[in-house]
Amino acid sequence: MLVPSPATAGRGSSAPIRCFPTQRVLGAMSRFLSILIVLLLLVIAGGMVFLASWDLPAPSKTVEKVLPDERFPR
């Protein structure tokens, strides 16, 4: 991949420099990580919206418990 040199970019010279293959790999990895982070944030935000809008029903079971009178002071 040929990229114009930053030193000669404004002068109209077309002296290309070569990128090393590791630079392309690092660029692909950073793009992949950026997409992964954005997807993770979208999943977290979607989960928060789901939990905020979910109408969780309250338990409707009746509980009856006998409390002894000795527990309450007079």
N, C-alpha and C positions, 0 to 999 in steps of 0.2 A: 504494500500500500504506500503510495507516494503522498507526502504531505508537504505543502510549502513551508519553507523555513520562516519562523516568526521574525527573524532579523531582516529578511528580504521581502516580507509580505507587502510592505507599503511601497517598495521601490520598483515594482513591475518586473523584477528578475524572477525567472522561473527555475531557480536552482532547487530541485526537490531533495528532500532527505528521506531516508527509509525508516519505517517503523519496525521495531523488532516484533516477532510473533508474540512475545510475552505481553507487549502493550495491548495487542488485540484481545488476548485472553483476559487480561485484567479489566479491560473495558467491558467485555461480555459478562464477566463475573460481577462487576459493579452494577451493570444494568439488571442482571438477574436478581441481585440482592435488593436493588431498589424496587423492582416489581414485587418481590416476595414481601418486603416490608409494607408496601402499599396494600397488598392483598391481606396481610395479617391485620393491619389497622382497619380495613373495611370489615373483616370478619368480627373483630372486637366491637366495632361501632354497631354493626348489625345485631350482634348478641345483646348489646346494651339496649338498643331500641326494642328488641323482642321482649326482654325482661321488663322493660318499663311499660310496655303496652299490654302485656299478658294479664288477663283477668283471672288470677288464681282464686278459686273458690275457697271460702273459709270452711273449716271442718264443721259438719252439722250434727255430729254425734252428741247425744245428751249424756252428761256425766253426773251421776248421783253418788255422793260419798257421805257416809255418816261420820260426823266429827264428835268425839266424846266431849262431855261437858267439862271434864277435868282440864282440858286444854285452855279453857277461857277463865281468866281470873275474875273474881266478883268484887 
